[in-house]
Amino acid sequence: MTAIIQTDKLTKSYGEHRGIVDVDLAVEQGEVFGFLGPNGAGKTTAIRTIIDLIRPTSGKAFVFGIESTVDPVAIHRRIGYLPGEFSLYDRLTGSQTLTYFANLRGGVDPAYQASLIERFDLDPTRRFKELSKGNKQKVGLVAALQHKPELLLLDEPTSGLDPLVQQTFFAVLRETVADGHTVFLSSHVLSEVEKSCDRVAIIRDGRLVKVDRVDALRDLAHHQVELRFAGPVPAEAFEHIEGVSDVSAEDHVLRLRVTGAIAPVVQVAARYELLDFVSREPSLEETFLAEYGQGSAPAGEVASHVS
């Protein structure tokens, strides 16, 4: 397969702090590649450096085999980009904004543009300043998609979208890949990346900590379970269940972390008088702290405010 994006020890420093450190990535043609990390991990910095919106401190990035700092214009002609914070001219309507971007591209297929507007349920007659966060995001998505780019770079693309529009977005992504195009998608939502991506890179404190097939995310996925009983229950009854850890008891409540199948926990809990059972998927931030620890980065590495 052909590498559409290739980075070699890509590093971006912000004064005494580093936004990203020695990032090595290879994104193949025709895949949806997830870039996963908590807020402030360096996702946006990496994307902006890859497409030469900001210059690397060291290392290199190649897109379509072109070094990003050598000919960014040639790269930009072939990509669609949705930034993490999409904002434009307040007085322009959605339609005028989309026409503006279409003209920059030398024109787009009007029928395809219209179909995207309809599918995303976007009212193109309203001015940008009048739109909610979700509707602004819809304008940004249509602008990024309407010229059918070879490579889509999407920074937190579902931010502000309601669940139905999110389903439409993922359907459009599948169609894009079916046409042989490539998607690079950053997110901090574990389940979002799991259901939409082929491979994923996990970044924390500006450094890659894992690059693997999306199936490997299941090794990270876990649930926080709270069991409320009518009377005292021995914590040791649950401590030896496969996949169970961090068992704690308080009064008649047991709290535990479950990785993998939850059925064995249910079976043991059923032996006692169970009053309530609560299971929740933790945020990605919690998952990262559990998997990689909360220790601060070494001095001079990552600014906590950098995203």
Secondary structure, DSSP 8 states (H G I E B T S, - for coil): --EEEEEEEEEEEETTEEEEEEE--EEETT-EEEEE--TTSSHHHHHHHHTTSS--SEEEEEETTEETTT-HHHHHTTEEEE-SS----TTSBHHHHHHHHHHHTT---HHHHHHHHHHTT--TTSBGGGS-HHHHHHHHHHHHHTT--SEEEEESTTTT--HHHHHHHHHHHHHHHHTT-EEEEEES-HHHHHHH-SEEEEEETTEEEEEEEGGGGGGT-EEEEEEEESS---THHHHTSTTEEEEEEETTEEEEEEES--HHHHHHHTTS-EEEEEEE---HHHHHHHHH------TTSB-TT--
